[in-house]
């Protein structure tokens, strides 16, 4: 569901920005953020309420169920964060913030996730990472391997996801938010947000055409101008299918 909202953010956001309708990005971002938060909270509530059935659906091993028992509250708490990360990824792709996403993820992995993972491995007694992961198996548990390993690994992943969420919020609501300010008409009134309708008959900057015509009229006018210029360039020669 959250990925679907992310796709909507990418498609509509790209359309609005490509048409010069930056002022429509604010309501789109807020609406999708609300839907993502609601979806994440609903998933968290469903996981919390259905824990016994969900755990049995994944495993019947009592020791594995005991591991999930400790990590389950964290998994539930992460659902709203995960939903926001998915949706804001879609908005970031619409704004072509690919370099920002790359840098933010690289910083999170190098400065947060990797040190936390190394600390987890060290807490296992200096064992190699593969040995620590092998300790999640039932035989390893019977040998006294740290039973908090799974919880620690999920904490590392939770830190990375929270970092991704914070950096996405910062990019959208701090860096790009001022650029999406609603345009102001000459009479001082704000420009409407309905598609193709602008108060005062004035389109926002970047949208070709005037009130009542919108971007579509601007595109038609440009096409006609290109055709006329083409006829002139050809010395008055009539081109097939043109005028």
C-alpha positions, 0 to 999 in steps of 0.5 A: 500500500505504501509503495502505491502511495509512493508511485502516486507521489512520483507520477503526480509530482513529476507531472506537477513539476514538469508543468511548472505547477510547483505550488501543487507539491505542498498539498500533495506531499502533506496528503501522501504523508498523512496516508502513509502515517495512517497506513503505518499506524494501521499496520502496527496495530494489526501486528500488535493485535495479531502477534500470536497468529502472525508468529505461528504463521512464520515459525512453530519453533519455540526458541525462534518465537521467543526471539520474535517476542523480544523484537516484536514491539520494535517491529510494530513501532517501525511500521509508521517510519517505514511507510513514511520512508517509502512514500517520501522516496517517491516524492524524492524521485519526482524531484530528481533528488537522486544524488541527495538520496545516495549521499544520505544513505551512504552517510547513514550506512557508514556513520550509523548502521556499520558502527552499530553492527560492529558494536553488536558483533563485539557484544557477541564476544568478538565473534565474526559476523557470520558466526554471530548470525549463525548464533540465531539458529536453535543449536546456537541458542542451546549453546548459550549464544546471546539471545538478544542478537536478533533484537540488536540487529533490528535496532541497527536497521531501525537506526538506518530507517529513522535516518532515512526518514529524517533526511527525506523530511529535511529534503522535502519540508526544509530544502524544497518547501520554499520553492513550492510556495503558492504563486501570488497574483498581481492583486496580492491574492494567492493563486488557486490550487485547482488544475487549470484554474488560477484566481485573477486569470493569471497562471503561476510562473512557469506555466504557459498560457493564461487563465481559462487556457492553462498549460494545454492552451500554451502547448497548442500555441507553441505548436502553432508557432513552430508550424508557422516558423517551419513554413517560413524557414522552408521559404513558403513551401507548403509542408504536407499536413501542416496548415 
